Amino acid sequence: MVTQFGIKFAVHLITNHFGNLVAKVCENLFSHGSLTLDQLVRYSELTKDQVKNSLLVLVQHNCCQAFVSAPEDDDDDADRLRVRTQYLVLFDNIIHRLRFPKFLETVSRKLDEECVELLDGLLRDGRLTLKQMVDRASQGKENAVDTKVVREILSKLLTARLVERCPAPEPVVSTSFKETTTRKRGAKSAKIFEAPETLEQRVLEAAVPGNALRFSFTADMRSNVDGETNSDDDQITSVEENDAKEEEILWRANFEEFIRHIRHKALIENIRTQHDDGTATVLSAVLEATKTVEKKVKMENSVPLSLDTITAEVMKTDTGRTMTIDRIRASLSQLGCSQRMIVDDAYSIDLKKIIERAQNEEVESIVLKRYGRDAYRMFRLLSKDCCFHDTDQIAASTLVEKKEAPKLLYRLWKDNYLYMEKVIATGVKQTTILMWKVNKPLVWEHVLDEMYHAALNLSLRMAFEQEKDEELLNVPKDKLKEPGPLQKKYKRLLNVWLLLGSSLMKLDEALMLFHDF
């Protein structure tokens, strides 16, 4: 779900990090979709070298993916021979740049400071080879860091799946989309239309290597199919060649795994707030045991586990060791593991329900702050019922005065928080009845767009404050420590940065709740 202000915010982040030229290329990719180099030159009105360099920057920092469009059946010989390399901008990866501090904090919590330093280099530079990592780690030190040391640190991050191989540079992808439908048995059965796969999903799926190679150091995964034995000299040569190849493999941070970690943390904290530490511990144990087999980030239900497996995982924690099996069963029940969700004595937790509850609470808190308690009660009623109610029904159910109810409902409708329909009732006298409903997909998209707008405003304000007091950044630190007007001005700038920065980080948590979770 990419909204209007989401695109503006993404372009603003690129402008801040890489300048106006790269941002202009990025903006054109957002406006026109995937484009070839010549098309980008025409749309952006930049020189070919400027566009090339901008694309190299975007690809280096994982904000753009090149792909080759596969020839179609109806293409003539000239079309089949022409170069089909196109460039696709990756919205999510651009927004993830805002979350680098969260990613570093995750590694600091899970691993050690050496891993944090290596990941910091990958986040700053986008993509690095092992040799480049060694060179970076050796900067400012008398003796060069041994390659084996850096390899071991990288190996830890690969084992945790927080770092991955870079995707294929130009995968071949078909750009034609065929409508796929499935039909149930029976002559009068209706067709079921599945959501079509987007071009971005297709390109990323084609570019990402398989898990065996994605998180592996081995440069050559091929095996000797004929079973022939190689001589010692051949083996030594192949090992040396393999080591040389390893040094040239490009690595990058695995954003998908970081978002999974952050999502799990949000799920656990949400349950801790709603229930207790015991229930949160059980959920944490289930997520920890199944994280390596999750097929995607937005898992609707956890991977089924037996009670014995869950109990064994729970007992690994201090809080879990105080829990009995009955307490664990009760916690699973609180997490929504009803009898219908228990198949072959395996428990599965409804994660989607936890996320939806958190989303509801977030939107309801916005309505409460912006429109007051009466509007909040009416919105909450409509959000829970998920059906149409007329004005009088809403007023009676929420104990809001009949005169005030239409005014508040109209305000919510005008700001795109409610959906309204007019129904003509015929009888002795024809009357128009206003029916109200919360259309969650539309409201959630509107709320997300407002959040991107707020994030853009916060980021612009931070840039304005920095530009306004830019001369303070050039003043020697000794002078800023001396009491006086300069020190007051500098302290004010630090306080403003702290307030705006923390507000942006808090807002980003809400953005992830609606877009990434």
Secondary structure, 3 states (H helix, E strand, C coil): CCCHHHHHHHHHHHHHHHCHHHHHHHHHHHHHCCECHHHHHHHHCCCHHHHHHHHHHHHHCCCEEEEEECCCCCCCHHHHHCCCEEEEECHHHHHHHHHHHHHHHHHHHHCCHHHHHHHHHHHHHCCECHHHHHHHHHCCCCCCCCHHHHHHHHHHHHHCCCEEECCCCCCEECCCCCCCEEECCCCCCCEEECCCCCHHHHHHHHHCCCHHHHCCCCCCCCCCCCCCCCCHHHHHHHHHHHHHHHHHCCEEECHHHHHHHHHHHHHHHHHHHHCCHHHHHHHHHHHHHHHHHCCCCCCCECCCEEHHHHHHHHCCCCCHHHCCHHHHHHHHHHCCCCHHHCECCEECCEHHHHHHHHHHHHHHHHHHHHHCHHHHHHHHHHHHHCCCEEHHHHHHHHCCCCCHHHHHHHHHHHCCCCEEEEEEECCCCCEEEEEEECCHHHHHHHHHHHHHHHHHHHHHHHHHHHHHCHHHHCCCHHHHHCCCHHHHHHHHHHHHHHHHHHHHHHHHHHHHHHHCC
